[in-house]
Amino acid sequence: MHSKYLKEACVQTIEEAEVAQKLGADRLEYCSHLELDGLTPDIQDFESIFDSIHIPIMVMIRPRAGDFEYSDSEFEEMKSSIHEFKALNIAGFVFGIVKNDAIDFERTKILAEISFPFEICFHKAIDVVANPIDAIKKLNEIPQITRVLTSGKSKTAEKGAPIIKEMIKVARPTLSIMPAGKIKASNIEILHKKLKAKEYHGRSILMHF
């Protein structure tokens, strides 16, 4: 781990995971279809990944592209995916559910309870809610959630920095706010001076794909 902060690289193939690990990633977020902002990966992809990857792997749980309001059948699919991946040597899960411009608290709590004791990251669905500060306060009430991925309701962490700083202020000590959004090796130090976050996330945080 970096002396000042942790770097999480977003990858969608074993080859990308190997490159990220070689370049010094502290943790991976593994997704499929990043052109759709990331969907649940095929569990078959993980048959050989642990032979070469030795850093923690977070798995995206997102059944489809588009918004984050899910039907009953989609919610059941999310629960099923979590149960399947819990059998593997992963670090945890990345998911997010909203309802009426706010966090879907009840469904989020259910997924968090199913995911326990694995790590849980509530992803950028938080950036579509009306009030992200209130959303963090609600997530404070779900102890199983360990981090939140956010661009501060902006396309980049740079533009969203003021909101991200407020989110960090209201988050409980055990809830890490992880900035994302065009974070690269070339700008992470500048962002860290502004945000002082514990960890950062990016597709190109170490390499360019």
C-alpha positions as CSV (number, residue, x, y, z in Angstrom):
1,M,0.0,0.0,0.0
2,H,1.1,3.5,-0.7
3,S,2.4,5.4,2.3
4,K,-0.4,8.0,2.1
5,Y,-3.3,6.3,0.4
6,L,-4.5,3.1,-1.3
7,K,-5.0,2.8,-5.0
8,E,-7.8,0.7,-6.4
9,A,-7.7,-0.1,-10.1
10,C,-10.8,-0.9,-12.2
11,V,-10.3,-3.9,-14.5
12,Q,-12.4,-6.2,-16.7
13,T,-10.0,-9.0,-17.7
14,I,-7.4,-11.2,-16.0
15,E,-4.7,-9.6,-18.2
16,E,-5.7,-6.1,-17.0
17,A,-5.7,-7.4,-13.4
18,E,-2.2,-8.8,-13.8
19,V,-0.9,-5.5,-15.3
20,A,-2.5,-3.5,-12.5
21,Q,-1.0,-5.7,-9.8
22,K,2.4,-5.5,-11.5
23,L,2.2,-1.7,-11.5
24,G,1.4,-1.5,-7.8
25,A,-2.3,-1.5,-7.4
26,D,-3.3,-2.2,-3.8
27,R,-6.8,-3.6,-4.7
28,L,-8.9,-4.3,-7.8
29,E,-12.5,-3.7,-8.7
30,Y,-13.4,-6.4,-11.2
31,C,-16.3,-5.8,-13.6
32,S,-17.5,-6.7,-17.1
33,H,-18.6,-4.3,-19.8
34,L,-16.9,-1.2,-18.6
35,E,-18.3,0.5,-21.7
36,L,-21.6,0.3,-19.8
37,D,-19.9,1.6,-16.6
38,G,-19.4,-1.9,-15.3
39,L,-21.7,-5.0,-14.8
40,T,-21.5,-8.2,-12.8
41,P,-18.6,-10.3,-14.3
42,D,-18.9,-13.9,-15.3
43,I,-18.0,-16.1,-12.4
44,Q,-16.1,-18.4,-14.8
45,D,-13.6,-15.6,-15.3
46,F,-12.4,-16.3,-11.7
47,E,-11.5,-20.0,-12.2
48,S,-7.8,-19.1,-12.7
49,I,-7.5,-15.6,-11.5
50,F,-6.3,-16.5,-8.0
51,D,-3.3,-18.3,-9.5
52,S,-1.8,-15.0,-10.5
53,I,-3.6,-12.3,-8.6
54,H,-2.6,-11.9,-4.9
55,I,-4.1,-8.5,-4.0
56,P,-7.7,-8.1,-2.9
57,I,-10.5,-8.2,-5.5
58,M,-13.8,-6.5,-5.2
59,V,-16.5,-7.8,-7.5
60,M,-19.2,-5.6,-9.1
61,I,-22.8,-6.7,-8.6
62,R,-24.8,-4.8,-11.2
63,P,-27.3,-6.9,-13.3
64,R,-27.8,-4.4,-16.1
65,A,-26.8,-1.0,-17.5
66,G,-28.8,2.1,-17.0
67,D,-30.3,3.4,-13.8
68,F,-30.0,1.9,-10.3
69,E,-33.7,1.3,-9.6
70,Y,-34.1,-2.5,-9.9
71,S,-37.1,-4.7,-10.4
72,D,-37.9,-7.6,-8.0
73,S,-36.3,-10.1,-10.4
74,E,-33.2,-8.0,-10.8
75,F,-32.9,-7.6,-7.1
76,E,-33.1,-11.4,-6.7
77,E,-30.4,-11.7,-9.4
78,M,-28.2,-9.5,-7.3
79,K,-28.7,-11.6,-4.2
80,S,-28.0,-14.7,-6.2
81,S,-24.8,-13.3,-7.6
82,I,-23.5,-12.4,-4.1
83,H,-24.2,-15.9,-2.8
84,E,-22.3,-17.4,-5.8
85,F,-19.2,-15.1,-5.4
86,K,-19.1,-15.6,-1.7
87,A,-17.7,-19.1,-2.4
88,L,-14.6,-17.6,-3.9
89,N,-11.5,-16.0,-2.4
90,I,-12.6,-12.4,-3.1
91,A,-12.4,-9.4,-0.8
92,G,-15.9,-8.1,-1.2
93,F,-18.7,-6.6,-3.3
94,V,-19.5,-3.3,-5.0
95,F,-23.2,-2.4,-5.5
96,G,-25.7,0.4,-5.3
97,I,-29.5,0.7,-5.3
98,V,-31.6,3.9,-5.3
99,K,-35.3,4.6,-5.2
100,N,-37.1,8.0,-5.7
101,D,-33.8,9.9,-5.9
102,A,-32.5,8.5,-2.6
103,I,-30.7,5.4,-1.5
104,D,-33.0,2.4,-1.4
105,F,-32.2,1.8,2.3
106,E,-34.1,-1.4,2.9
107,R,-32.7,-3.2,-0.2
108,T,-29.2,-1.9,0.4
109,K,-29.4,-3.2,4.0
110,I,-30.5,-6.6,2.8
111,L,-27.6,-6.9,0.3
112,A,-25.2,-5.7,3.0
113,E,-26.4,-8.4,5.4
114,I,-26.1,-11.1,2.7
115,S,-22.6,-9.9,1.8
116,F,-21.3,-9.9,5.4
117,P,-18.5,-10.6,6.4
118,F,-17.1,-9.5,3.1
119,E,-16.1,-5.9,2.4
120,I,-18.8,-3.8,0.8
121,C,-18.5,-0.7,-1.4
122,F,-21.6,1.4,-2.3
123,H,-20.8,2.5,-5.8
124,K,-21.4,5.6,-7.8
125,A,-25.2,5.2,-7.7
126,I,-24.7,7.6,-4.8
127,D,-24.0,10.3,-7.4
128,V,-27.5,10.2,-8.8
129,V,-29.3,10.8,-5.5
130,A,-30.7,14.2,-4.8
131,N,-28.7,14.8,-1.6
132,P,-25.5,12.8,-1.3
133,I,-24.7,14.2,2.1
134,D,-28.0,12.8,3.5
135,A,-27.2,9.5,1.7
136,I,-23.9,9.2,3.5
137,K,-25.7,9.7,6.8
138,K,-28.1,6.9,5.9
139,L,-25.2,4.6,4.9
140,N,-23.6,5.3,8.3
141,E,-26.5,3.3,9.7
142,I,-25.5,0.2,7.8
143,P,-22.3,-1.0,9.6
144,Q,-21.4,-3.7,7.0
145,I,-20.7,-1.1,4.3
146,T,-17.1,-0.2,4.5
147,R,-16.7,2.4,1.7
148,V,-18.5,4.6,-0.8
149,L,-17.3,5.3,-4.4
150,T,-18.1,8.8,-5.6
151,S,-17.3,11.6,-8.0
152,G,-19.2,14.1,-5.9
153,K,-22.1,14.2,-8.4
154,S,-19.7,15.4,-11.1
155,K,-18.0,13.7,-14.1
156,T,-14.6,14.0,-12.4
157,A,-13.3,13.9,-8.8
158,E,-11.7,17.3,-9.5
159,K,-15.0,19.0,-10.2
160,G,-16.8,17.1,-7.4
161,A,-14.1,17.8,-4.8
162,P,-16.3,20.2,-2.7
163,I,-19.0,17.6,-2.3
164,I,-16.6,14.8,-1.7
165,K,-15.0,16.8,1.1
166,E,-18.4,17.2,2.7
167,M,-19.1,13.5,2.4
168,I,-15.8,12.7,4.1
169,K,-16.7,15.0,7.0
170,V,-20.1,13.3,7.7
171,A,-19.0,9.7,7.1
172,R,-18.5,7.6,10.2
173,P,-14.8,6.7,11.0
174,T,-15.3,3.2,9.6
175,L,-16.9,4.4,6.3
176,S,-14.2,5.4,3.8
177,I,-15.2,7.8,1.0
178,M,-13.2,6.7,-2.1
179,P,-13.0,9.4,-4.8
180,A,-13.3,8.4,-8.5
181,G,-13.7,10.1,-11.8
182,K,-10.7,10.6,-14.2
183,I,-8.2,9.9,-11.5
184,K,-4.8,9.2,-13.0
185,A,-1.2,8.8,-12.0
186,S,-0.7,12.3,-13.3
187,N,-3.3,14.0,-11.0
188,I,-3.7,11.8,-8.0
189,E,-1.2,13.7,-5.9
190,I,-2.9,17.0,-6.6
191,L,-6.3,15.5,-5.7
192,H,-5.0,14.0,-2.5
193,K,-3.7,17.4,-1.3
194,K,-7.3,18.7,-1.7
195,L,-9.2,15.6,-0.4
196,K,-7.0,13.8,2.0
197,A,-8.9,10.6,1.3
198,K,-7.7,7.2,2.4
199,E,-8.1,5.5,-1.0
200,Y,-8.7,6.4,-4.6
201,H,-10.3,4.5,-7.5
202,G,-9.7,4.7,-11.3
203,R,-9.6,2.9,-14.6
204,S,-6.3,4.7,-15.4
205,I,-5.0,5.2,-11.9
206,L,-1.9,3.2,-12.7
207,M,-2.2,2.4,-16.4
208,H,-4.2,3.3,-19.5
209,F,-6.5,0.8,-21.1
